Amino acid sequence: MATINTNTLAGTLRTGALELGLDLNPAQQEKLLAYLALMAKWNKVYNLTALRDPQQMMTHHLLDSLAAVAAFSGARNVLDVGAGGGLPGIVLAIWAEQAAPDMRISMIDTVHKKTAFLTQAKAELQLSNVSVYTARVEQLQVEQLFDVITSRAFAELNDFINWSQHLLQAGGRYIAMKGVLPADEISRLPAGWKVTGNRQLQVPGLDVERHLIFIERGH
């Protein structure tokens, strides 16, 4: 396990956020660094991510998730499916506390050790805008449907939609985080769904393709 150089990580976070056009205040930066430290600590035992180096985790996980947060502006009730270690859900929640105080973020995963970590992160980081579910998404029932459902490296788009569409409110949309633009997956979308846009992301310090795919019910 690499030792965490907090100053270096803080610098990477500040620089990366500026490149992304995000104005993170000191409280947001502090919580993001605390989240990274918590993830690195739990990772020794629970294998939340294959990455072990905190600097890589900062770039590949935190900045990668921060690159997408602007796309969630205006969302009120977000579900992160297959949330794993909380990417993008926890990062989105930390950002939204200050930037979008009315936003609620729910995260669901089938793996108990991952939702145990999410629950611990919610408590330690005092994220009152977060809910955590341990369940299969196709079996989840909620009182209030979601206006945005997101995932990061979760499943093929076809499965993602089929498993979770009962949770999306009328007029809601999917924001899927992908690497290379998945043309083959898009061609296999379930009937009645269409891609309404895609956005290529530039993640500071990461020289790989990243795309957001926006999907809504066809009219």
N, C-alpha and C positions, 0 to 999 in steps of 0.2 A: 504494500500500500504506500503510495507516495505521500509524503507529508504535505499538509496543506499550507501553502504560503498565502495567508489571508490578504496581504497587501497586493501581491501579484494578481490574485483572483479579483479583488476589488477594482483594480485598475483595468483588467480585461472587461469586467462588467460595465464599468463607467464608459469606457471607450466604445464598446460594442453597442450599448444603449444609444449613445450619441449618433453612431453610424446608422442606427435603425430609426432615428428621429424620435426616440422615446425620452421623455423628460422624467427620469426616475428620481424621486426625492430620497434623502438619506434613509428614511424608514423603510422604503421599498427595497433599496439596495441592501440594507442590513438583513431584511427578511429573506431575500434571495440567497445571500451568502450563508445564512443560518440553515436554509433549506438544503443547500449544496453540502454543507458540513454534515447535516443529519443523514442525507442520502449516502454520503461516503462512509459514514459510521455504520449504518445498517447494512450497507452493501457487503461488508466483510462477512456477515453471517447469512444474509438473506438473498444475495445475488439479484438485486433489483435491476442491475444493468451490467452488461459485459465490460463496460469501461471501468477502469480502476484509478486512472490518473485524474485528480480534481480539475486540472486545467483543461483536459479533454472533455470532462463532464460539463464544464462551464460552456465550452464552445458547442459541443455536439448536442447538449440537452437544454441548458438554460437559454443561451442565445438563440438556439434553433427554435425554441418555443416562443421566446420574446419576439422573434421576427414575425410571428403570426398574430400577435395580440391585436394589432390595429384592425384586423379583419373582423374582430368580434365587437367593435364599437356599435352601440345601439342594441346589443343582445341583452335580454333580461334574465333568461333562465337557460343555462347551458348544461348539456350532458357530455362528459368525456367518457367514451366507451373504450374498455380495455385500457384503463388509465395507468396500469402498471405502477411505476414509482411517482406518478403525478405529473406526467408530461403529456399535454400542456396544462392539465387542470390546475395544479398547485401554482405554477408560474402565472397562469391567467388570474387566479384568485388573488395572488399578491399584488399584481398590477391593478386589478379591478377595485381593490379596497379603497384606493385613492382616486383612480381615474374614472371608475364607474361604480359608485357606491350601491346602486340599486341592483347590480348584477349578482345572481346566485349561480354557483358552479357545483354540479353534482358529478361524482366520479364513480364508476362501476368497474369492478374486476371480479373474476371468478376465483382468483388465487388469494387465500386468506392472509398469507404473509404480506402480500402487497397491500391489501386493504388495511391490515394492522399498521403498516408503515404510514399509509395515508391518514389514518385516524390519529396516529401519534404526531404526524406533521401538523395536522389541523390544530391539535391541542397545544403543541410547543410554539407554533407560530401565531396562535390565537386568531385563527381564520374563521370568523363567525359567518362568512358567506359560503362555506363549504359543507356539502353532505357527501357521505361515503356509503356505497352499497356493495355488499359481497353477494353476487348473484350472476346468473346468466342474463344478458341484456334482454333476450327474447322472453324471459319470464318476469321481468321487472314491471311492476304496476305503480303508477304515481298519481297523486291527486291533481297535480298541475303539470300539463304537458310542456315540453321544451320548445323554445323558439329556435334554438340552434343545437344540433348534435354534432360532435366532433370526434375525431380519433386520429391517432398518430401511429402509423405502422401497425394497424390492428388487424385488418382483414381485407380481402378483395371487396371493392365497392359494392358489388352485387350482394354479397353476404351481409355487409355492413348495413345496407338499407333494408334488406329483407328481415333481418333480426331486430331492427330497432324502429321501423317506421310507425309502429303503434304508439310510440312515445313522442312523435313530432306533431306539434300543433298545426292546424290549418294555416298556410302561409309561412310556415317555418322553413328552414333550410339546413342542409348539411354543409359542414366545412371539413373536408378530409385533407389531412396533411400527408403528402406523399413525396417520394424522391423524384425520380424521373417521371415525366408526364405519362400516366398509364393508359395509353390509347386503347390497348386491348381490353382493359377493365371497363373503360368508358363505353366501349362498343357493346358490352354485356350488361349494361344497367337494366334493372327490372323495368317492365312495361309501365308507362305512366310517369317515369322520372327522366329528367334531362339536366345536363350540365349547363348552368347559366353563366359560368365564367371560370377562368383559372388564372392564378397569379403566381409568377415565378418569384421566389424569395431569394434575397442575397443575405446569407448569414455571415456576419463578420468572422473572419478567421477560418471559415469552412469552405473549401473549394469543391463542393459537390452540388448537384442539382436538388432543389427543393421546390415543391409546388403546393399551392392550396387549390383544391377543386371544390367549386360551389355547385351544389345539386339541389334542385327543387322539384316539386310535383309539376308535371306538365299540365297545361290548361287546354 
